Every structure is written in structure tokens, then in C-alpha cells.
Amino acid sequence: MVPSQIVQGMRLYTLLTSMFMHVEPLHLLGNMLYLYVFGDNVEDVFGHVGYLGFYVLCGIVAALTHIASVLGTPDLYSGVVGASGAISGVLGAYVILFPKTKVLTLVTYLIIPIPAIAFIGFWFVLQWLSVYLDASGGVAYWAHIGGFIVGAVLALTVGLALKKARDARLRF
């Protein structure tokens, strides 16, 4: 997805297709790890079709956030790929829907359980710091932030009610 083309109304389909492309295998594996750890619980709340819509919406908002962040800069002409913005939406939803759930985390040589709100909160702070320390290195950090925020908002406005209804069904 090349931001300048989107701004000109060209190749709009790349807002979607770029979410399913990755630069290298490590990029893909990192995204898949986050989806494996956090995605299934969020999908349980939204349902299969709802989760797909949620994921795509988070990815598109993430891409638009990135585009807004590069307006007036040379990066407007640099292409971006990856699912990180959509996956950031999953993280935003997870922290709202499951804040106290423990995430097994490798810290030096130990695997310790950390509350999701602390794990994802730390990750979110790193995204902000990377933006303000200008440590992009080709990473679209604003896309991560935009995806995270829309995921959290969708979890607050739709997800919590869906989770409550799901939990009520499971009690019977």
C-alpha cells in the first residue's frame, strides 16, 4: 500500500491486500505469534464473521492512520505491508476484554505470567516511544497505534456487550 496512491484515490484495494503480505518470514512469524496468543479469545467474543470484519476494519483504520502520519513527508511515497495494524487492533480489544488474563512471557531465562494489561500496556508504550524518539526504521508505528485504538474502541462499544451475552449463554 503506497500512501500517495491512496490519497489520489488509486489502488484502494491495497488497503486490504497489504494486510496479508509481509516483508520477511520473521515479520510473518511475529504477527502469527501475537494472533495465536491473543486472537482466539477475541474471535470467541466477536464470532467468526464478526472477527473477520473487526480485523479488516482495524487494519484499514491502521493504514489510514499511517497515511495521515506521513502526509507532507517523503514517506508518503514509500510502500508498506503487514498485518501489524490489524493485529494491534486485536491487542486493543484483548486488553479491554481480558485485562487480568495472564500472558506467559519469556523474561531473560524465565517464563512468567504477566497480566495482559501490563504486557500489552508495555507494548503500547513502546509504540509511542518509537514514534516520539523517531526510531521507525521502516516500521509504521502510527499504524500500530491507530489499529490499537480502534480495536479498544470496538471492544468497549460492541465487544463487552457480546462478551456479556456469550458468558450468559455459557452459564446455562
N, C-alpha and C positions, 0 to 999 in steps of 0.2 A: 504494500500500500504506500503510494507516494503522496504525501500530504498536498503538494501543489496540484496534483491531478484531481484530488477530491474537491479542493477549493474551487477548481474550474468546472466541476460537475462531470469530470471524465472518470472512467474506470471505477465507478462507485461500487461495483461488485467486489473490489479488492478490500473493502471494509470487512467483508465476510471471509473471503478466501484467505486473506493474510493471517487470520486466526488459526489456520490449520497448517501453516508452514513454519519451519524452524531453520535456523542458521546452521546448526550442527547437532550431532547426536546428544551431546551433553545438555544442550538447551532443551531438547525434547525430553530427555530423561528427568531433568529437574522439574519441568512442568508436570510430567506424568506422576512424579513422586507427590507433589502437592495435591494433584487431583485424587490420587489414591488415598491419601491421608484424610483429606477434608471433603472431597466431592461427594462421596456416597451418602454421608449424613445429610448434606444439603439437598441432594436428589431425593432422599426419603421424605423430606418435608414438602418439596415442590412437586413431586411426582415426575415421571419420566419426561413427558411432553412439556410440563411447566419448567422443568430444569433446563431443557434444551432452549426454550425461549428466554429464560433467565440468563443462561450462559451467553447466548448470542447478543442479547441486549447489553450485558456488561461489557462484552468485547467491543461492540460498536461504540458505546459511550467512552470506553477507554481510548479507542482510536481517535474519536473526536476531541477528547481532552488532549491527546498528544498533538493533534493538528493545531489546536488553539495555542499550545505551548511553543510551537515552532514558527508561528506566523511572524513574518518580518526577519527571519533568520535564514542562513544558508541551509539549515536542516530541513527547511520546507521542501527541498528537492531530493532529500535522502529517503530511500525506501525503508520500511520497517516490516518485520514479520514476527509472528509468535502469538501464542495464546496467553501470555503473561497477564495482559489486561483483563481478559475474561476470568482467568484463574484468580486474579486479585479480587474480582467480584465474589467468587466463591469464598475466599478468605473473609471478606467483609460480612457476608451472610453468616458464615460459621461463627464468627466472634459474637454476633448478635444472638444467634440461635443456640449456641453451645458454649458459652463463655467459661464455664467451670470444668468442662471436659478436659481431661489430662491428655497431653500430647507427649509420647515418648520421644525424647530428644537426646541426641548424642552431644555431650558436653565434654570436651577433651577425650578422656578414655572411659567415661561413664555414660550410661543411658539412664536418664532421669525423667520422671513425669513432671511436666510443666503445665499449668493451666493454660488453656487455649488463649485466653485474653492476654496473658503475659507473652506467650510465644508469638502470637500474631501482632500484638501491640509493639513488640520489639522490632519485628519485621517492618511494620508500618513506619516506625520512627526512622529506621534505616532508609526507607524510600524518601522521606522528607529530607533527611540529612544529605543524601546523594544529590537531590535537586539543588539544595542550597550551598553545598560545597562544590557544585559543578563537577561531580565525579561521574558523569554519564557514561563515558566510554562506549557510546553507541547504544546504551540501554534507554528505553523510553520510560523513565521513571514517572513522568506525569501520567502516562497511560496506566501504570500500576495504581497510582493514587486515584485517578478517575474511576477505574474499574472497582476498586475497593469501596469507594464512597457510594456508587450506585448499588453495589451488592448489599451494603449495610442498609441503605435506604429501602431497598426492596424487601429485605428481611424484616425491617421494622414495620413496613406498611402492609405487607402481604404474608411474609413468612411466619411471623409469630402467630397470626390467626390460623394459618394452615397447620402449624405445629400443634397448636392447642386442639384443633379438631382431630388431627391424627392421633394425638395422645388420648383423647376422649374415646375414640373408636377402639383403640388398643386395650383400654381398660375393661371393655365388655367382652 
